[in-house]
Amino acid sequence: MQLTLTDDEATEVRDLIDGSLGDLSSEIAATDEPTYRLGLKARRIRLQSVRAQLVGPADRRDGVPDGIGAPRAV
C-alpha cells in the first residue's frame, strides 16, 4: 500500500504514533498476561516500523533521520 501525505498530515500521524508508542510501553510494563504482552510488543514493532517510514524535516539531525539505526530490544 502506498499513501501520500502532506507534511502537516505526516506530522499529525507521527504525533499519533508517538503517543501510542508511549502508551504501549506503559501498558506492556503493567501487563502480567504473557500472551497479551506478546501481542502488545508485536503491535509496538509494527508502529515503530510505520513511524520510521514517516521521516520528515523535524525528525532529522545532522541529515540522519531519527528512528534509523539499530533496532530496539523488545
ABEGO torsion letter per residue (X at the ends): XBBBBBAAAAAAAAAAAAAAAAAAAAAAAABABAAAAAAAAAAAAAAAAAAAABBBAAABBGGBBBGBEBBBBX
